[in-house]
Amino acid sequence: MAEISPHAAPPSRKLSNLSLLWGFVRAYPFQLTCALIALIVAAGASLAIPNTFKQIVDNGFKEGSDPATIAPFFWGLLGVVLVMGVATAFRFYFVSWIGERVVADLRKAVHVHLLTLDPAFFEENRPSEIASRLTSDTAVIEQVVSTSASVALRNLFMGLGGIVYMAFQSPKLTGFMMLVIPLTILPIVLLGRRVKAMSRTSQDRIASVGSIVAEVLGAIKVVQAFTQEKREAARFGRAVEAAFDAAKRRILTRSLMTALVITLIFGAIALVLWEGAIDVIAGRMTGGTIAAFVLAAALVAGAFGALTEVYGDFMRAAGASGRLQELFAARPDIRAPENAVALPAPQGRLSLSHVTFNYPTKPDGPALVDFTLDVRPGETVAVVGPSGAGKSTLFQLVQRFYDPQGGTISIDGVPLPQADPVAVRARIAVVPQETVVFAATAYENILYGRPDATEAEVWAAAEAAHAADFLRAMPDGIHSFLGEAGTRLSGGQRQRLAIARAVLRDAPILLLDEATSSLDAESEQLVQRALEKLMEGRTTLVIAHRFATVRGADRIVVMDDGRIVAQGTHDSLYADGGLYARLARLQFAEAA
């Protein structure tokens, strides 16, 4: 598994990790109080049953007893059972409510935090694995908060209360029982450590399984196109078997721990019952007392046995909380300074001065080297060059997804590190090369450019991007669902949708990364006209491999190996006979 972040502290593998959950639980004091009251009442009712049995045995199970005299004891027993049932129902409701609410809040908090992290974090950590943590780890926590925690508290109350009750009935027999408790705790401590480590390993294996599923299903067309179904099935099978093996080791250890505890506790009950029978024969104890003592001892044994069961759940939840704490501990490198400089009125001036940049995952391969470029307000600058020249990197830096290792980048005279990244990106509209379409309606996808826009403005943006015709032809028009990643659209339609989103953004700076690469010739001409109209009065950076689309630019910047090797108009650069001319001749020859 990829390491979570170079900025995150190593996760702790202790129950103290569960303190993360308390911050969410205490936000609901009313429900928490109701759950505790119901839990205490249910535990108290359970502990009242042995004493009721004592009264029934001592008063009803002897020759010559009057049935009328024992009726109140049975009615009392039924009353205790009724109270226990009602209290248990209330406990289940409030504890389950808290569990679901806490997990929902936790998932939202993790997701909100993830949205603040910069792209470098997601280069070092697979998003699919993070998504698995957000689902599988929170599911483990949900089990503990909604089930295991209440089971642990109820059995803890019952265990301690049962010991106090037994001490009142027979201090001697209680002393025998207390000798067994340390023997019960010992395997919990020793084997619990192994369960804790195994639980973390098991969760990591499950996260890997989820990551593979997301990766393969997201690229299902590629998998089937290259007929790699068997290979991917085998890879998934190995991951599933690895998860099963880890779970099997954990289950085996927990089974051994449970067997030891139950054997010790119920073995002690058998010995205590033997000693109690001797006291009854000698007249030192009544039959009802020994019956109540044994029943209480059984409740105590069951309580401590249940504690050993839920201890493993707590260990799994501690591991899951530790992994989520790793996510919370990650801090973005790109964030607003404490005293962010407000950007002036929008002008659209963009300046890069002596910028040098290496991607975090490629520290030895500079993407930009001593890069200097000044784009005037309203100027259209086309950036061309071979693949890997650094063109897309330029766009990444302008949006401040990364900070350069050297040099400065500024918008309207304000260096980007001094401004709030949100304010910077609000002045930029982007049409990426790899179009992103969300699993939503066309209307919602276009509205992403400006959420407060009206439907009329959305339609106007669609018209400008030459997307209105195909949107009207869809079953539900602009409100049609587009499928996962826009699978119901063609490549050209997806790109026109992205252009409509940028049109609606109406930002002073436009970044067009191969904005017409997926369009047919007719659509390209129409969209190009729409873009030309959109670019009027705006600062525009255009990345294009089709040289025919950059001829109208005010200036063309030629890049190679992260450097600017030439600048000028199409005619001047073509006449110079350099890299631009060579690339242009190759492209025009292919077109011919």
BAKE-852274 format. One record per residue (C-alpha): residue number from 1; x, y, z. Coordinates in nm, 2 decimals. Layout:
<atoms>
   num     east    north       up
   NUM        X        Y        Z
...
</atoms>
This chain:
<atoms>
   num     east    north       up
     1     0.00     0.00     0.00
     2     0.13     0.35    -0.08
     3     0.23     0.54     0.22
     4    -0.03     0.79     0.33
     5     0.17     1.11     0.33
     6     0.52     1.23     0.41
     7     0.36     1.48     0.64
     8     0.15     1.24     0.84
     9     0.28     1.09     1.18
    10     0.31     0.71     1.20
    11    -0.03     0.57     1.31
    12    -0.07     0.44     1.66
    13    -0.20     0.08     1.71
    14    -0.36     0.14     2.05
    15    -0.72     0.17     2.18
    16    -0.64     0.53     2.23
    17    -0.70     0.56     1.85
    18    -1.07     0.54     1.94
    19    -1.05     0.88     2.09
    20    -1.12     1.01     1.74
    21    -1.47     0.87     1.77
    22    -1.54     1.05     2.10
    23    -1.52     1.38     1.93
    24    -1.81     1.28     1.71
    25    -2.01     1.10     1.97
    26    -2.02     1.39     2.22
    27    -2.19     1.61     1.96
    28    -2.51     1.43     2.05
    29    -2.55     1.45     2.43
    30    -2.93     1.39     2.44
    31    -2.91     1.06     2.25
    32    -2.60     0.96     2.44
    33    -2.77     1.02     2.77
    34    -3.08     0.83     2.67
    35    -2.87     0.54     2.55
    36    -2.67     0.52     2.88
    37    -2.99     0.54     3.09
    38    -3.15     0.26     2.89
    39    -2.83     0.06     2.91
    40    -2.81     0.09     3.29
    41    -3.18     0.00     3.33
    42    -3.14    -0.30     3.11
    43    -2.83    -0.42     3.30
    44    -3.00    -0.36     3.63
    45    -3.30    -0.56     3.53
    46    -3.08    -0.85     3.42
    47    -2.91    -0.84     3.76
    48    -3.25    -0.84     3.94
    49    -3.34    -1.18     3.78
    50    -3.11    -1.39     4.01
    51    -3.26    -1.24     4.33
    52    -3.61    -1.30     4.19
    53    -3.52    -1.67     4.13
    54    -3.39    -1.69     4.49
    55    -3.72    -1.58     4.62
    56    -3.91    -1.82     4.40
    57    -3.69    -2.12     4.49
    58    -3.69    -2.05     4.86
    59    -4.06    -1.98     4.88
    60    -4.22    -2.19     4.61
    61    -4.01    -2.50     4.56
    62    -4.09    -2.67     4.90
    63    -4.35    -2.91     5.00
    64    -4.68    -2.75     5.13
    65    -4.63    -2.41     4.97
    66    -4.94    -2.21     4.89
    67    -4.96    -2.12     4.52
    68    -5.11    -1.78     4.61
    69    -4.80    -1.69     4.81
    70    -4.56    -1.74     4.52
    71    -4.77    -1.56     4.26
    72    -4.63    -1.22     4.35
    73    -4.28    -1.35     4.29
    74    -4.36    -1.47     3.94
    75    -4.54    -1.14     3.87
    76    -4.23    -0.97     3.99
    77    -4.02    -1.18     3.75
    78    -4.25    -1.10     3.46
    79    -4.22    -0.73     3.55
    80    -3.84    -0.74     3.55
    81    -3.85    -0.92     3.21
    82    -4.08    -0.65     3.07
    83    -3.86    -0.37     3.20
    84    -3.55    -0.54     3.06
    85    -3.72    -0.58     2.72
    86    -3.83    -0.22     2.69
    87    -3.50    -0.08     2.81
    88    -3.31    -0.31     2.57
    89    -3.53    -0.17     2.28
    90    -3.45     0.19     2.38
    91    -3.09     0.10     2.41
    92    -3.08    -0.06     2.07
    93    -3.25     0.24     1.91
    94    -3.04     0.52     2.06
    95    -2.71     0.33     2.03
    96    -2.78     0.24     1.67
    97    -2.88     0.60     1.59
    98    -2.56     0.73     1.74
    99    -2.36     0.47     1.54
   100    -2.52     0.56     1.21
   101    -2.49     0.94     1.28
   102    -2.13     0.92     1.39
   103    -2.02     0.72     1.09
   104    -2.21     0.96     0.86
   105    -2.04     1.26     1.02
   106    -1.70     1.08     1.01
   107    -1.74     1.01     0.64
   108    -1.83     1.37     0.57
   109    -1.54     1.50     0.77
   110    -1.29     1.27     0.60
   111    -1.43     1.37     0.25
   112    -1.42     1.74     0.33
   113    -1.06     1.70     0.45
   114    -0.96     1.50     0.14
   115    -1.09     1.78    -0.08
   116    -0.84     2.02     0.08
   117    -0.54     1.81    -0.01
   118    -0.33     1.90    -0.31
   119    -0.28     1.67    -0.62
   120     0.07     1.56    -0.49
   121    -0.10     1.37    -0.21
   122    -0.31     1.17    -0.46
   123     0.00     1.10    -0.67
   124     0.15     0.92    -0.37
   125    -0.17     0.75    -0.26
   126    -0.42     0.57    -0.48
   127    -0.76     0.74    -0.47
   128    -0.93     0.40    -0.50
   129    -0.76     0.28    -0.19
   130    -0.85     0.60    -0.01
   131    -1.21     0.54    -0.11
   132    -1.19     0.19     0.03
   133    -1.08     0.33     0.36
   134    -1.37     0.57     0.36
   135    -1.61     0.28     0.32
   136    -1.46    -0.03     0.48
   137    -1.29     0.13     0.77
   138    -1.59     0.34     0.86
   139    -1.80     0.02     0.84
   140    -1.58    -0.14     1.10
   141    -1.62     0.17     1.32
   142    -1.99     0.17     1.27
   143    -2.01    -0.18     1.41
   144    -1.82    -0.08     1.72
   145    -2.01     0.24     1.78
   146    -2.36     0.10     1.71
   147    -2.31    -0.25     1.85
   148    -1.99    -0.35     2.02
   149    -1.96    -0.04     2.25
   150    -2.31    -0.09     2.40
   151    -2.24    -0.46     2.43
   152    -1.92    -0.39     2.61
   153    -2.08    -0.13     2.85
   154    -2.38    -0.35     2.93
   155    -2.16    -0.65     3.00
   156    -1.92    -0.44     3.20
   157    -2.21    -0.32     3.42
   158    -2.35    -0.67     3.45
   159    -2.02    -0.82     3.53
   160    -1.93    -0.57     3.80
   161    -2.28    -0.56     3.94
   162    -2.30    -0.94     3.94
   163    -1.98    -0.97     4.14
   164    -2.11    -0.72     4.40
   165    -2.44    -0.92     4.42
   166    -2.25    -1.25     4.46
   167    -2.04    -1.11     4.73
   168    -2.35    -1.03     4.94
   169    -2.48    -1.38     4.89
   170    -2.16    -1.57     4.96
   171    -1.82    -1.40     5.02
   172    -1.64    -1.73     5.02
   173    -1.78    -1.85     4.68
   174    -1.72    -1.51     4.54
   175    -1.36    -1.52     4.65
   176    -1.32    -1.85     4.45
   177    -1.47    -1.68     4.14
   178    -1.23    -1.38     4.18
   179    -0.93    -1.61     4.16
   180    -1.03    -1.70     3.81
   181    -1.07    -1.34     3.68
   182    -0.69    -1.27     3.65
   183    -0.66    -1.60     3.46
   184    -0.94    -1.47     3.22
   185    -0.78    -1.13     3.17
   186    -0.43    -1.28     3.09
   187    -0.52    -1.44     2.75
   188    -0.72    -1.13     2.66
   189    -0.41    -0.91     2.70
   190    -0.16    -1.16     2.54
   191    -0.38    -1.27     2.25
   192    -0.54    -0.93     2.21
   193    -0.21    -0.78     2.09
   194    -0.19    -1.04     1.82
   195    -0.55    -0.98     1.72
   196    -0.48    -0.61     1.70
   197    -0.20    -0.65     1.45
   198    -0.39    -0.91     1.25
   199    -0.69    -0.68     1.24
   200    -0.49    -0.41     1.08
   201    -0.34    -0.65     0.83
   202    -0.69    -0.78     0.75
   203    -0.82    -0.43     0.69
   204    -0.53    -0.35     0.46
   205    -0.60    -0.66     0.25
   206    -0.97    -0.56     0.22
   207    -0.87    -0.21     0.11
   208    -0.65    -0.36    -0.15
   209    -0.94    -0.57    -0.28
   210    -1.16    -0.26    -0.31
   211    -0.89    -0.08    -0.49
   212    -0.85    -0.35    -0.75
   213    -1.23    -0.36    -0.81
   214    -1.25     0.02    -0.86
   215    -0.94     0.02    -1.09
   216    -1.06    -0.27    -1.31
   217    -1.42    -0.16    -1.34
   218    -1.31     0.19    -1.42
   219    -1.11     0.06    -1.71
   220    -1.34    -0.22    -1.81
   221    -1.33    -0.13    -2.18
   222    -0.95    -0.15    -2.18
   223    -0.96    -0.48    -2.00
   224    -1.20    -0.63    -2.25
   225    -1.04    -0.47    -2.55
   226    -0.71    -0.64    -2.46
   227    -0.89    -0.97    -2.36
   228    -0.74    -0.96    -2.01
   229    -1.05    -1.08    -1.82
   230    -0.88    -1.40    -1.70
   231    -0.57    -1.21    -1.59
   232    -0.77    -0.95    -1.39
   233    -0.99    -1.23    -1.24
   234    -0.68    -1.41    -1.13
   235    -0.53    -1.09    -0.98
   236    -0.85    -1.02    -0.80
   237    -0.87    -1.38    -0.68
   238    -0.52    -1.35    -0.53
   239    -0.61    -1.03    -0.35
   240    -0.93    -1.19    -0.21
   241    -0.74    -1.50    -0.10
   242    -0.48    -1.28     0.07
   243    -0.76    -1.10     0.25
   244    -0.92    -1.44     0.35
   245    -0.59    -1.57     0.48
   246    -0.54    -1.26     0.69
   247    -0.90    -1.29     0.82
   248    -0.85    -1.66     0.89
   249    -0.55    -1.60     1.11
   250    -0.74    -1.33     1.30
   251    -1.04    -1.56     1.35
   252    -0.82    -1.85     1.46
   253    -0.66    -1.63     1.73
   254    -0.99    -1.49     1.84
   255    -1.13    -1.84     1.86
   256    -0.85    -1.96     2.08
   257    -0.89    -1.66     2.30
   258    -1.26    -1.72     2.33
   259    -1.21    -2.09     2.41
   260    -0.97    -2.02     2.69
   261    -1.19    -1.76     2.85
   262    -1.51    -1.97     2.84
   263    -1.33    -2.28     2.96
   264    -1.18    -2.09     3.26
   265    -1.50    -1.92     3.35
   266    -1.74    -2.20     3.32
   267    -1.49    -2.44     3.48
   268    -1.48    -2.21     3.78
   269    -1.86    -2.21     3.79
   270    -1.86    -2.59     3.81
   271    -1.62    -2.58     4.10
   272    -1.82    -2.31     4.28
   273    -2.14    -2.51     4.23
   274    -1.97    -2.81     4.38
   275    -1.86    -2.61     4.68
   276    -2.20    -2.45     4.71
   277    -2.37    -2.79     4.71
   278    -2.16    -2.89     5.01
   279    -2.27    -2.58     5.19
   280    -2.64    -2.65     5.11
   281    -2.61    -3.01     5.24
   282    -2.44    -2.87     5.56
   283    -2.72    -2.62     5.60
   284    -2.50    -2.31     5.57
   285    -2.68    -2.19     5.25
   286    -3.03    -2.23     5.11
   287    -3.12    -2.38     4.78
   288    -3.25    -2.04     4.66
   289    -2.92    -1.87     4.75
   290    -2.71    -2.12     4.56
   291    -2.95    -2.10     4.26
   292    -2.93    -1.72     4.26
   293    -2.55    -1.73     4.30
   294    -2.50    -1.98     4.01
   295    -2.74    -1.77     3.79
   296    -2.55    -1.45     3.88
   297    -2.22    -1.63     3.82
   298    -2.35    -1.74     3.48
   299    -2.44    -1.38     3.40
   300    -2.10    -1.27     3.51
   301    -1.93    -1.54     3.30
   302    -2.14    -1.45     3.00
   303    -2.06    -1.09     3.05
   304    -1.68    -1.14     3.06
   305    -1.71    -1.39     2.77
   306    -1.88    -1.12     2.57
   307    -1.61    -0.87     2.66
   308    -1.35    -1.10     2.50
   309    -1.56    -1.11     2.19
   310    -1.60    -0.74     2.15
   311    -1.24    -0.68     2.24
   312    -1.14    -0.80     1.90
   313    -1.39    -0.57     1.74
   314    -1.24    -0.28     1.94
   315    -0.90    -0.38     1.81
   316    -1.02    -0.37     1.45
   317    -1.19    -0.04     1.51
   318    -0.87     0.10     1.66
   319    -0.68     0.00     1.35
   320    -0.95     0.15     1.13
   321    -0.94     0.47     1.34
   322    -0.56     0.48     1.31
   323    -0.59     0.47     0.93
   324    -0.85     0.75     0.92
   325    -0.63     0.95     1.16
   326    -0.35     0.92     0.90
   327    -0.58     1.09     0.65
   328    -0.68     1.36     0.89
   329    -0.31     1.41     0.97
   330    -0.22     1.47     0.61
   331    -0.18     1.85     0.55
   332    -0.18     2.01     0.20
   333     0.13     2.19     0.08
   334    -0.10     2.42    -0.12
   335    -0.31     2.62     0.12
   336    -0.40     2.98     0.19
   337    -0.16     3.18     0.40
   338    -0.27     3.32     0.73
   339    -0.29     3.67     0.59
   340    -0.38     3.61     0.23
   341    -0.34     3.90    -0.01
   342    -0.66     3.99    -0.18
   343    -0.65     3.99    -0.56
   344    -0.72     4.32    -0.72
   345    -1.00     4.38    -0.97
   346    -0.97     4.12    -1.25
   347    -0.74     4.22    -1.53
   348    -0.61     3.88    -1.65
   349    -0.24     3.94    -1.64
   350    -0.04     3.63    -1.60
   351     0.34     3.62    -1.53
   352     0.59     3.34    -1.48
   353     0.94     3.44    -1.39
   354     1.24     3.20    -1.40
   355     1.01     2.91    -1.29
   356     1.18     2.57    -1.22
   357     0.96     2.27    -1.13
   358     0.99     1.90    -1.06
   359     0.69     1.68    -0.99
   360     0.71     1.52    -0.64
   361     0.71     1.17    -0.79
   362     0.99     1.27    -1.03
   363     1.24     1.47    -0.83
   364     1.52     1.41    -1.08
   365     1.33     1.50    -1.39
   366     1.26     1.88    -1.42
   367     0.93     1.95    -1.60
   368     1.00     2.32    -1.63
   369     1.35     2.48    -1.64
   370     1.40     2.86    -1.59
   371     1.06     2.93    -1.76
   372     0.97     3.29    -1.81
   373     0.65     3.41    -1.97
   374     0.44     3.72    -1.94
   375     0.09     3.72    -2.08
   376    -0.08     4.06    -2.12
   377    -0.45     4.10    -2.03
   378    -0.67     3.99    -2.32
   379    -0.38     3.83    -2.50
   380    -0.41     3.48    -2.66
   381    -0.10     3.27    -2.63
   382    -0.07     2.93    -2.79
   383     0.17     2.68    -2.64
   384     0.30     2.41    -2.87
   385     0.57     2.15    -2.86
   386     0.62     1.78    -2.86
   387     0.47     1.55    -2.59
   388     0.65     1.58    -2.26
   389     0.77     1.94    -2.33
   390     0.59     2.07    -2.02
   391     0.28     2.23    -2.17
   392     0.03     2.07    -1.93
   393     0.26     2.13    -1.64
   394     0.23     2.50    -1.72
   395    -0.14     2.48    -1.67
   396    -0.10     2.28    -1.34
   397     0.12     2.56    -1.20
   398    -0.10     2.84    -1.31
   399    -0.39     2.68    -1.12
   400    -0.15     2.64    -0.83
   401    -0.20     2.26    -0.79
   402     0.17     2.27    -0.72
   403     0.43     2.53    -0.62
   404     0.75     2.56    -0.82
   405     1.08     2.49    -0.66
   406     1.22     2.81    -0.80
   407     1.08     3.13    -0.95
   408     0.75     3.31    -0.91
   409     0.40     3.29    -1.07
   410     0.16     3.58    -1.03
   411    -0.19     3.68    -1.14
   412    -0.27     4.05    -1.17
   413     0.06     4.12    -0.99
   414     0.00     3.90    -0.68
   415     0.23     3.60    -0.64
   416     0.02     3.29    -0.61
   417     0.16     3.17    -0.27
   418     0.05     3.50    -0.12
   419    -0.31     3.46    -0.23
   420    -0.59     3.22    -0.14
   421    -0.59     2.93    -0.39
   422    -0.97     2.94    -0.41
   423    -0.96     3.30    -0.51
   424    -0.69     3.22    -0.77
   425    -0.88     2.94    -0.93
   426    -1.20     3.14    -0.93
   427    -1.04     3.36    -1.20
   428    -0.96     3.07    -1.42
   429    -1.18     2.86    -1.65
   430    -1.04     2.53    -1.78
   431    -1.12     2.29    -2.06
   432    -0.89     1.99    -1.99
   433    -0.76     1.75    -2.25
   434    -0.91     1.45    -2.06
   435    -1.27     1.56    -2.01
   436    -1.42     1.49    -1.68
   437    -1.80     1.42    -1.68
   438    -1.96     1.35    -1.34
   439    -2.22     1.07    -1.29
   440    -2.50     1.33    -1.30
   441    -2.73     1.51    -1.54
   442    -2.60     1.73    -1.83
   443    -2.75     2.03    -1.65
   444    -2.56     1.95    -1.33
   445    -2.24     1.90    -1.52
   446    -2.26     2.24    -1.69
   447    -2.37     2.41    -1.38
   448    -2.05     2.29    -1.22
   449    -1.89     2.59    -1.38
   450    -2.10     2.84    -1.18
   451    -2.35     2.68    -0.93
   452    -2.56     3.00    -0.89
   453    -2.63     3.02    -1.27
   454    -2.99     3.01    -1.40
   455    -3.12     2.74    -1.63
   456    -3.13     3.00    -1.91
   457    -2.76     3.08    -1.86
   458    -2.68     2.71    -1.87
   459    -2.87     2.67    -2.20
   460    -2.68     2.98    -2.33
   461    -2.35     2.82    -2.24
   462    -2.46     2.49    -2.41
   463    -2.56     2.69    -2.72
   464    -2.22     2.86    -2.73
   465    -2.04     2.53    -2.70
   466    -2.25     2.38    -2.98
   467    -2.39     2.13    -2.73
   468    -2.75     2.23    -2.72
   469    -2.86     2.02    -3.02
   470    -2.75     1.69    -2.89
   471    -2.88     1.78    -2.54
   472    -3.23     1.85    -2.67
   473    -3.22     1.51    -2.85
   474    -3.16     1.32    -2.53
   475    -3.46     1.15    -2.36
   476    -3.49     1.40    -2.07
   477    -3.31     1.68    -2.25
   478    -3.06     1.87    -2.05
   479    -3.17     1.69    -1.74
   480    -3.08     1.35    -1.88
   481    -2.85     1.13    -1.67
   482    -2.51     1.09    -1.84
   483    -2.39     0.77    -1.67
   484    -2.07     0.69    -1.50
   485    -1.80     0.93    -1.64
   486    -2.04     1.03    -1.91
   487    -2.06     0.69    -2.08
   488    -2.38     0.78    -2.26
   489    -2.20     1.06    -2.45
   490    -1.94     1.04    -2.73
   491    -1.60     1.18    -2.69
   492    -1.68     1.49    -2.88
   493    -2.00     1.54    -2.69
   494    -1.82     1.51    -2.36
   495    -1.57     1.77    -2.47
   496    -1.84     2.01    -2.58
   497    -2.00     1.97    -2.24
   498    -1.67     2.07    -2.08
   499    -1.65     2.37    -2.31
   500    -2.00     2.47    -2.20
   501    -1.89     2.45    -1.84
   502    -1.60     2.68    -1.91
   503    -1.83     2.92    -2.10
   504    -2.06     2.94    -1.79
   505    -1.76     3.00    -1.57
   506    -1.71     3.34    -1.74
   507    -1.36     3.38    -1.59
   508    -1.10     3.64    -1.70
   509    -0.84     3.37    -1.77
   510    -0.90     3.07    -2.00
   511    -0.69     2.76    -2.01
   512    -0.77     2.55    -2.32
   513    -0.59     2.22    -2.33
   514    -0.67     2.06    -2.66
   515    -1.02     2.19    -2.64
   516    -1.12     2.06    -2.98
   517    -0.92     1.75    -3.01
   518    -1.22     1.51    -3.00
   519    -1.44     1.69    -3.24
   520    -1.52     1.62    -3.60
   521    -1.43     1.88    -3.86
   522    -1.77     2.04    -3.87
   523    -1.81     2.05    -3.49
   524    -1.46     2.18    -3.46
   525    -1.53     2.48    -3.68
   526    -1.84     2.56    -3.49
   527    -1.68     2.52    -3.15
   528    -1.37     2.71    -3.26
   529    -1.60     3.01    -3.35
   530    -1.76     2.98    -3.01
   531    -1.42     2.98    -2.84
   532    -1.30     3.27    -3.04
   533    -1.60     3.47    -2.93
   534    -1.54     3.35    -2.57
   535    -1.17     3.45    -2.58
   536    -1.26     3.81    -2.67
   537    -1.13     4.04    -2.39
   538    -0.99     3.74    -2.19
   539    -0.64     3.62    -2.13
   540    -0.62     3.28    -2.29
   541    -0.35     3.01    -2.29
   542    -0.41     2.74    -2.56
   543    -0.24     2.41    -2.58
   544    -0.29     2.26    -2.92
   545    -0.13     1.99    -3.13
   546    -0.32     2.09    -3.43
   547    -0.13     2.38    -3.57
   548    -0.42     2.50    -3.78
   549    -0.60     2.60    -3.46
   550    -0.32     2.82    -3.33
   551    -0.26     3.04    -3.63
   552    -0.49     3.31    -3.50
   553    -0.31     3.34    -3.17
   554    -0.15     3.67    -3.08
   555     0.17     3.48    -2.99
   556     0.29     3.13    -3.01
   557     0.53     2.99    -2.75
   558     0.73     2.68    -2.86
   559     0.84     2.45    -2.57
   560     1.08     2.16    -2.56
   561     1.22     1.98    -2.25
   562     1.06     2.23    -2.01
   563     1.20     2.54    -2.18
   564     1.08     2.80    -2.42
   565     1.28     2.76    -2.73
   566     1.10     3.01    -2.95
   567     0.82     3.27    -2.96
   568     0.64     3.46    -3.23
   569     0.36     3.44    -3.48
   570     0.29     3.14    -3.70
   571     0.45     3.30    -4.01
   572     0.76     3.41    -3.83
   573     0.82     3.08    -3.65
   574     0.75     2.88    -3.97
   575     1.00     3.10    -4.16
   576     1.27     3.05    -3.89
   577     1.28     2.68    -3.97
   578     1.32     2.56    -3.61
   579     1.13     2.31    -3.41
   580     0.79     2.48    -3.48
   581     0.85     2.46    -3.86
   582     0.96     2.10    -3.84
   583     0.65     1.99    -3.63
   584     0.42     2.20    -3.86
   585     0.56     2.05    -4.18
   586     0.51     1.69    -4.03
   587     0.15     1.77    -3.94
   588     0.06     1.94    -4.27
   589     0.22     1.65    -4.46
   590     0.01     1.40    -4.26
   591    -0.30     1.61    -4.33
   592    -0.22     1.62    -4.70
</atoms>
